[in-house]
Amino acid sequence: MPARRKHRILGRAQGEARRRYLLLLGTLSVPAFILLLVLGLVLRSRVQTTTYQLTMTTGSFSGANYDLATQYLVPAAKEHHVNLTMVQSGGSEATLDAVESGKVQVAIVDGGLSHVGRGDVREVAPIYLTALHVLMKKDIYDQLELSGDIRAAFLGKTISISDPGSGTYTYSKIILDYLGIKPTDYIAKPESVAFLTDPQTPASAIPDIVFAASLLPSPVAVRLVHDFDYRLYPLDFVDAFRLQDKAAYGVPIPKGAYGVSPEVPPTDIVTLGRRLLIVTNKNVPDQAVKQLTAAIFESDFAKVDDPPLTLKQFDLLPEFPRAPGALAYVASQTPISQDTINNAVLYLTGIAAWLTVVPGLIFLVRRPLSRRIRQMASLKDYIVQVTDVEAAVFDWEESGSTSLARPLELRRRLARLKLEAMDLYKQGRIEDPNLLEGFLAHLTDLRIHLDSLLQAESRVNGTPSMDDTVASAANGTPSPAEVR
């Protein structure tokens, strides 16, 4: 075999091997590129976490809700890049109004309160149950145990149902009404949690009967039972009450929860309760709410009470519209099914196959496509040129010139533009044929105006032949519909 031919065959074989290598490399690089892109986006989302500064309230700086927030939620939120600054507000009613107005961004409030006029409040999550404690002096409790007549036991007594505007106040009013006890049956003596738990508050200042809603154990119940020998009365008509109020729950209080000698309560009892809600203003960024929700369910905050908080909380009906950021967190925690994984693999495989083919397709169509693009014309360019002619006509009118050379030149230019555009249209080389009618209407209006100017100027200059020519041109100008 001649050396030259052998060299050609060897070169051809090497070229074919190089092409196969490049094809294999391209096929493998596409999925690798997609994988790296996905990993990069995931890492970016983890690294570039924004830290949010939010204000939060639980009402006053006393009580179980404040302790719950400061001991567990505030540090957990900080680990999730949400810095919560605690502020004081009124009771749950006032707190909801503060969230509605945006004065406070996050709050823990009692459930079961009205949503009327609070359209900007969003529910992050329902959390723990609070128990409504009805605490009374021992002699009143003993009388009630003997008679069973709760209205008679309450008659003429001083009663605290907490501060007006608090969730306890609203809820207690509903319970008293349900029990048939009217405001005229007792002497209202509202006292705050801070006042009732203050070691300096004497027994003489404590009302005969106290309503206090709280997580277990209630600080008010602890103080009144230990220091003043108060007793705890059960509200065990939960099932009947829930027929009219689905936001009510039964909360068990175990025997001896507040005292062992004597035992308070003497047996396991059930009382009415509400679920605490974490709420936020609708304008708090969704990502901030998502990070806050993660702090709620991924920290010791979720284990404070029994049973611990889980995503099952979101199966409960929300009392306010659920915050989008909270829903985004729930969606992010949903396990990926095998079908989802299979679909993702098929999708990425399809993309990889398509991207492998695309370079070849681009190479095949590049030249004819670029040639076709170069051949295409846009009517927008012609409309711009007609507009330039219009501006030139206006300049000629403003100049006061009597020479017809300029307008005649502009009229010839219009005629050329029309002929060029129509020729391109017949060849199918117009990118935007839908603009043809507007282009011809614009050109025709300008042509008529230009002819009328020439006609008037010809009369002034005493050149009838020009007048006849202009009039003929004006009358013979075809409409856009005729051209088409």
Secondary structure, 3 states (H helix, E strand, C coil): CCHHHHHHHHHHHHHHHHHHHHHHHHHHHHHHHHHHHHHHHHHHHHHCCCCEEEEEECCCCCCHHHHHHHHHHHHHHHHCCEEEEECCCCCHHHHHHHHHHCCCCEEEEECCCCCCCCCCEEEEEEEEEEEEEEEECHHHHHHHHHHCCHHHHHCCCEEECCCCCCHHHHHHHHHHHHCCCCHHHCEECCCCHHHHHCCCCCHHHCCCEEEEEECCCCHHHHHHHHHHCCEEECCCCHHHHHCCCCCCEEEEECCCCCEECCEECCCCEEEEEEEEEEEEECCCCHHHHHHHHHHHHCCHHHHCCCCCCCHHHHHCCCCCCECHHHHHHHHHCCCCCHHHHHHHHHHHHHHHHHHHHHHHHHHHHHHHHHHHHHHCECHHHHHHHHHHHHHHHHHHHHHCCCCCHHHHHHHHHHHHHHHHHHHHHHCCCECCHHHHHHHHHHHHHHHHHHHHHHHHHHHHHCCHHHHHHHHHHHHCCCCHHHHC
